[in-house]
Amino acid sequence: MNDLFANEPKKPLAEALRPGRLDEVIGQRHLIGPGKPLRLAVEARTPHSMILWGPPGVGKTTLARILAASFDAEFIPLSAVFSGVKDIREAVERAHAALQRSGRHTILFVDEVHRFNKSQQDAFLPFVESGLLTFIGATTENPSFEVNSALLSRAQVYVLNSLDEEELRQLFERAAANGALDGLSFDDAAIDTLTGYADGDARRFLNLLEQTRTAAYARKAGQIDRDFLSEVLTVNARRFDKGGDDFYDQISALHKSVRGSNPDAALYWLTRMLDGGADARYLARRLVRMAWEDIGLADPRAMQIANEAAATYERLGSPEGELALAQAALYLAVAAKSNAGYKAYNEARAFIKQDKSRPVPVHLRNAPTRLMKELGYGHEYRYAHDEPHAYAAGETYLPEGIEDMRWYQPTPRGLESKIRDKLDFLRQLDDDARQDSE
């Protein structure tokens, strides 16, 4: 087979096909298309500090390099994983030297800038303010949480998106046009499989393509189909940062799908997270939380099913126990919804937080001793079971000075519809009893 890179060091395919101009970049049309922000900046030749925020393999480093070349600027790359304040100082010295030597401006590119602590970020802030450096940071984490506010206020944040299937196919065609496939023939199903495995990550896509090429060479294969790929590729879990934005975004999507009564979406997000390596026990705990927050007394079975699913997972583990979690998610999604209990609890908490400590009414106090009885503890307490409907109409159970709070307002859905009818009846008895007493 032909060696695409004969007579020079062998580069990974992702590096060999790295774009050198803005027009060669695949994806991110919302930033580099005609009339879009980065395109306008290049056309106007006006560099500015920015943070490129997006998942791995979407072109953050590539864009930074292209922008530096487009602005004819010195390009100093740093990795926040391996660099410290000393490296930042050296970069500042190089920027001073370049300005004095040739009048060229410097772009300081910090990859994974979220890994710099506050003091490290502060170290180059004065030089960004003075104009000596234009800062470009790349991060997979939300800059709102990971970049200090002083730096964030001086940089424009641009969000980069994962590549879609059409864009990954464009990448495949570019690789083919550059001879990177060594004459291999891929059917449509194989290309679809590769794009699915890549999960929107261009670097991963090209690495998979390179693995396929190596395997085909070893097996003397010329035709690549889905079966061949399933045999030769070792595919890592889909993109899923267990402590980052993907994690919390997907948890949010799962919760909102359950709340929105969409069982298929709930199943999708649960399965997606399990596939990505999420801790199934954590997901079980979240399902229990959803049952109490979004279903509540509208369907108490939801709490039972969520708890039993969590217990089943503890007994069976993966993958068998995941079926219990899946069915719990489905049940929660289709169950009657109510946040009445959740709202009532939050309103009670808010009231208690701002209210003073009030004594327990005397008639509600326990009286285990003669002294307590002599002090009136429990006196005139009305035993509910001795009253009509087992309800002491007009009785007060809150401390003096607090009017009859009605935080809990049952919904007309599920079991709560019956609870609401009962509460309405009892509250009417209270109103009638109080009117009689007046």
C-alpha positions in Angstrom: 0.0 0.0 0.0 1.1 3.6 -0.6 2.6 5.5 2.2 0.9 8.9 2.2 3.7 10.5 4.2 6.9 8.9 2.7 10.2 10.7 3.3 8.9 12.5 6.4 8.0 11.6 10.0 4.8 9.7 10.2 2.1 12.0 11.6 -1.2 10.8 13.0 -4.0 11.2 10.5 -5.7 13.8 12.6 -2.5 16.0 12.5 -1.8 15.3 8.8 -5.3 16.6 7.8 -5.4 19.5 10.2 -6.7 22.6 8.3 -4.4 25.5 7.6 -7.0 28.0 6.5 -10.4 29.1 7.8 -12.0 27.9 4.5 -10.7 24.4 5.2 -12.3 24.0 8.6 -15.2 21.6 8.7 -18.1 22.6 11.0 -18.6 25.6 13.2 -20.3 27.5 10.5 -22.1 29.7 13.1 -18.6 31.1 13.9 -16.6 31.0 10.7 -19.3 31.2 8.0 -19.8 34.4 5.9 -20.7 37.3 8.2 -20.1 35.3 11.4 -17.9 36.6 14.3 -14.6 34.9 13.7 -14.8 35.3 9.9 -15.4 39.1 10.4 -12.5 39.3 12.9 -10.1 37.7 10.3 -11.4 39.9 7.5 -11.0 43.0 9.6 -7.6 41.8 10.9 -8.7 42.7 14.5 -7.6 40.0 17.0 -9.4 39.9 20.3 -9.2 37.7 23.4 -11.6 34.8 23.4 -12.4 31.5 25.0 -13.3 28.6 22.7 -15.7 26.3 24.7 -16.7 23.0 23.3 -16.3 19.2 23.5 -13.1 17.4 22.4 -12.2 17.1 18.8 -14.2 20.0 17.4 -11.3 22.2 16.3 -10.5 24.5 19.2 -6.7 24.3 18.8 -7.0 24.3 15.0 -9.0 27.5 15.1 -6.5 29.2 17.4 -3.6 28.4 15.1 -5.5 29.6 12.0 -6.5 32.8 13.7 -2.8 33.5 14.7 -1.7 32.9 11.2 -4.5 35.0 9.8 -3.5 37.9 12.0 0.2 37.4 11.2 0.9 37.1 15.0 3.4 35.2 17.0 1.7 32.0 18.4 2.7 30.7 21.8 0.8 27.6 22.8 0.7 26.4 26.4 -1.1 23.5 28.0 -2.6 24.2 31.4 -1.9 20.5 32.3 1.8 20.9 32.0 2.4 24.7 32.4 2.7 27.0 35.4 3.4 30.6 36.3 7.1 30.2 35.1 5.9 29.2 31.6 3.5 32.2 31.5 6.4 34.5 32.5 8.6 33.0 29.7 5.7 33.5 27.2 5.4 37.2 28.3 9.2 37.6 27.7 8.9 36.1 24.3 6.0 38.4 23.5 8.1 41.4 24.5 11.0 40.2 22.4 8.8 39.6 19.3 7.3 43.1 19.6 10.7 44.7 19.9 12.3 42.6 17.2 9.6 42.7 14.5 6.7 44.6 15.8 4.6 41.5 15.7 1.8 41.0 18.1 1.5 37.7 20.1 -1.4 35.3 20.6 -1.1 33.2 23.8 -3.1 30.0 23.4 -3.8 28.1 26.6 -5.3 24.7 26.0 -7.5 23.3 28.8 -7.5 26.7 30.5 -9.9 25.5 33.1 -7.0 23.6 34.7 -5.2 26.8 35.6 -6.0 27.9 39.1 -6.9 31.5 39.9 -3.3 32.7 40.5 -2.1 31.2 37.3 -5.0 32.9 35.4 -4.2 36.2 37.2 -0.5 35.9 36.1 -1.2 36.8 32.5 -4.2 39.0 33.0 -2.2 42.3 33.2 -0.5 41.6 29.9 -3.9 40.9 28.3 -5.1 44.2 29.7 -2.0 46.1 28.4 -2.5 44.6 24.9 0.8 42.8 24.9 -1.0 39.5 24.6 -4.2 38.4 22.9 -5.5 35.5 24.9 -7.2 32.5 23.4 -8.3 29.8 25.8 -9.7 26.4 25.0 -11.9 24.5 27.4 -14.3 21.6 27.6 -15.7 23.0 30.8 -18.2 25.8 31.4 -16.2 29.0 31.5 -18.7 30.5 33.9 -17.5 28.1 36.6 -13.9 27.4 35.6 -12.5 30.8 34.4 -12.1 33.6 36.9 -14.4 36.6 36.4 -11.7 39.1 35.6 -10.4 37.1 32.7 -13.9 36.1 31.6 -14.9 39.8 31.4 -12.1 40.5 29.0 -12.7 37.6 26.6 -15.5 36.8 24.2 -16.8 33.2 24.8 -17.5 31.2 21.6 -19.3 27.9 21.8 -18.1 25.2 19.4 -20.4 22.3 18.6 -19.9 18.6 17.9 -19.6 17.7 14.3 -22.8 16.3 12.8 -23.0 13.2 10.6 -22.8 15.3 7.4 -19.7 17.1 8.6 -18.0 13.9 9.6 -18.8 12.5 6.1 -17.1 15.6 4.7 -14.1 14.7 6.8 -14.2 11.2 5.4 -14.3 12.5 1.8 -11.3 14.8 2.6 -9.3 11.9 3.9 -10.2 9.9 0.8 -9.2 12.8 -1.5 -5.8 13.0 0.3 -5.1 9.4 -0.3 -5.4 8.5 3.4 -7.6 5.4 2.7 -4.9 3.6 0.8 -7.5 2.5 -1.8 -9.9 0.9 0.7 -13.6 0.9 -0.2 -16.1 1.7 2.5 -19.8 1.0 2.0 -22.4 3.5 3.4 -23.1 1.3 6.4 -19.4 1.3 7.4 -19.3 5.1 7.1 -22.4 5.4 9.2 -20.9 3.2 11.8 -17.7 5.2 11.9 -19.6 8.5 12.3 -21.7 6.9 15.1 -18.5 5.7 16.9 -16.9 9.1 16.5 -19.8 10.8 18.5 -19.2 14.2 16.9 -15.4 14.2 17.6 -13.3 14.8 14.4 -10.1 13.6 16.1 -11.7 10.4 17.2 -13.2 9.8 13.7 -9.8 10.1 12.1 -8.2 7.9 14.7 -10.8 5.2 14.0 -10.2 5.6 10.3 -6.5 5.1 11.0 -7.2 2.0 13.1 -9.3 0.6 10.3 -6.6 1.2 7.7 -4.1 -0.6 9.9 -6.4 -3.5 10.4 -7.2 -3.7 6.7 -3.5 -3.8 5.9 -2.9 -6.6 8.4 -5.8 -8.7 7.1 -5.2 -7.8 3.4 -8.8 -6.5 3.2 -10.0 -4.1 0.6 -13.7 -3.8 1.2 -14.8 -2.3 4.6 -18.3 -3.0 5.9 -20.0 -2.8 9.3 -19.1 -6.3 10.3 -15.4 -5.7 9.6 -15.5 -2.6 11.8 -17.2 -4.4 14.6 -14.4 -7.0 14.6 -11.4 -4.8 14.4 -12.2 -1.5 16.3 -11.9 -1.0 20.0 -14.4 1.7 20.7 -14.3 3.6 23.9 -17.5 4.8 25.7 -19.2 7.8 24.2 -18.3 11.3 25.3 -19.2 11.6 29.0 -17.2 13.6 31.5 -18.3 12.3 34.8 -17.6 15.6 36.5 -18.2 18.1 33.8 -21.0 19.7 31.8 -21.9 16.7 29.7 -22.6 14.9 33.0 -24.9 17.5 34.4 -26.5 18.4 31.1 -27.5 14.7 30.6 -28.8 14.4 34.1 -30.8 17.5 33.5 -32.2 16.1 30.3 -33.2 12.8 32.0 -34.9 14.6 34.8 -36.8 17.0 32.5 -37.8 14.0 30.3 -39.3 12.3 33.3 -41.0 15.4 34.4 -42.3 16.0 30.9 -43.9 12.5 30.8 -41.8 11.4 27.8 -40.9 7.7 28.4 -38.8 7.3 25.3 -36.7 10.4 26.0 -36.3 9.3 29.6 -35.1 5.8 28.4 -32.8 7.4 25.9 -31.0 9.7 28.4 -30.7 6.9 31.0 -29.3 4.5 28.5 -27.0 7.1 27.1 -25.6 7.8 30.5 -25.1 4.2 31.3 -23.4 3.7 28.0 -21.1 6.6 28.8 -20.0 5.1 32.1 -22.2 6.9 34.6 -22.4 5.4 38.0 -25.7 3.4 38.0 -26.0 3.9 41.7 -26.0 7.6 41.2 -28.7 7.3 38.5 -30.7 5.2 40.9 -30.5 7.9 43.5 -31.6 10.5 41.0 -34.6 8.4 40.0 -35.7 8.2 43.7 -35.3 12.0 43.9 -37.5 12.5 40.8 -40.2 10.3 42.3 -40.5 12.5 45.3 -40.0 15.8 43.6 -42.2 15.5 40.5 -44.7 12.7 41.2 -45.1 12.8 45.0 -48.5 11.7 46.3 -50.1 11.7 42.9 -48.7 8.2 42.6 -47.0 6.8 45.7 -46.1 3.6 43.8 -43.5 5.7 41.9 -41.4 6.0 45.1 -41.8 2.3 45.8 -40.7 1.3 42.3 -37.8 3.7 42.3 -36.5 2.4 45.6 -37.0 -1.2 44.6 -35.1 -0.5 41.3 -32.2 0.9 43.3 -32.3 -2.2 45.6 -32.5 -4.5 42.6 -29.4 -2.9 41.1 -27.5 -3.4 44.4 -28.4 -7.1 44.3 -27.8 -7.8 40.6 -25.2 -5.2 39.5 -24.5 -4.4 35.8 -25.8 -5.1 33.3 -28.8 -7.1 34.7 -29.7 -4.5 37.3 -29.8 -1.7 34.7 -33.1 -3.2 33.4 -34.7 -2.3 36.8 -33.5 1.3 36.5 -34.8 1.5 32.9 -38.2 0.3 33.9 -38.3 2.6 36.9 -37.5 5.5 34.5 -40.3 4.4 32.2 -42.8 4.2 35.1 -41.8 7.6 36.5 -42.2 9.2 33.1 -45.8 7.9 32.6 -46.9 8.4 36.2 -49.3 11.2 37.2 -47.2 14.3 38.1 -47.4 16.5 41.1 -44.9 18.9 42.7 -47.5 20.0 45.3 -45.6 18.2 48.1 -42.3 19.6 46.9 -43.7 23.2 46.8 -45.3 22.8 50.2 -42.1 21.7 51.8 -40.1 24.5 50.2 -42.7 27.1 51.4 -42.6 25.7 54.9 -38.8 25.8 55.0 -38.8 29.4 53.8 -41.4 30.3 56.4 -39.5 28.6 59.2 -36.2 30.2 58.2 -37.6 33.7 58.6 -40.0 33.1 61.5 -39.1 33.2 65.2 -39.1 30.1 67.4 -42.6 29.7 68.7 -43.7 27.5 71.6 -45.7 24.4 71.1 -49.4 25.1 72.0 -50.1 23.8 75.5 -53.0 21.6 74.4 -50.6 19.7 72.0 -47.9 19.1 74.6 -47.4 15.6 76.1 -48.1 15.3 79.8 -46.3 12.2 81.3 -46.0 13.7 84.8 -48.4 15.2 87.4 -46.6 18.6 87.3 -47.1 18.8 83.5 -50.8 17.9 83.9 -51.2 20.6 86.6 -49.5 23.1 84.2 -52.3 22.3 81.7 -50.2 20.2 79.2 -52.6 18.3 77.0 -55.6 20.0 78.5 -58.6 20.4 76.1 -56.8 18.3 73.5 -59.4 16.7 71.2 -58.7 13.1 70.3 -59.5 13.0 66.5 -60.8 9.4 66.6 -63.6 10.4 69.0 -64.8 13.1 66.6 -67.1 12.9 63.6 -65.2 11.8 60.5 -62.2 11.2 62.8 -61.5 14.9 62.5 -61.5 17.6 65.2 -63.0 20.4 63.1 -61.7 23.8 64.1 -58.9 22.4 66.2 -55.6 24.4 66.0 -52.3 22.6 65.5 -50.0 25.5 64.7 -48.3 27.8 67.3 -50.1 30.9 68.4 -49.8 33.8 66.0 -49.6 31.6 62.9 -52.7 31.6 60.9 -53.9 28.4 59.3 -51.3 27.7 56.6 -52.3 25.9 53.5 -49.0 25.2 51.9 -50.1 21.9 50.5 -52.4 22.2 47.6 -53.0 18.8 46.0 -53.3 18.7 42.2 -56.3 17.2 40.4 -54.0 14.4 39.0 -53.7 10.8 40.1 -54.2 9.8 43.7 -53.9 13.5 44.7 -57.3 14.2 43.1 -58.8 12.1 45.9 -56.6 13.7 48.5 -57.7 17.1 47.3 -61.3 16.2 47.6 -60.8 15.0 51.2 -58.8 18.1 52.2 -61.4 20.3 50.7 -64.1 18.5 52.7 -62.0 18.7 56.0 -61.1 22.4 55.4 -64.8 23.2 54.9 -65.5 21.5 58.3 -62.8 23.8 59.8 -64.3 26.9 58.3 -67.8 25.9 59.5 -66.6 25.2 63.0 -64.8 28.6 63.2 -67.8 30.4 62.0 -69.9 28.7 64.7 -67.5 29.6 67.3 -67.6 33.3 66.3 
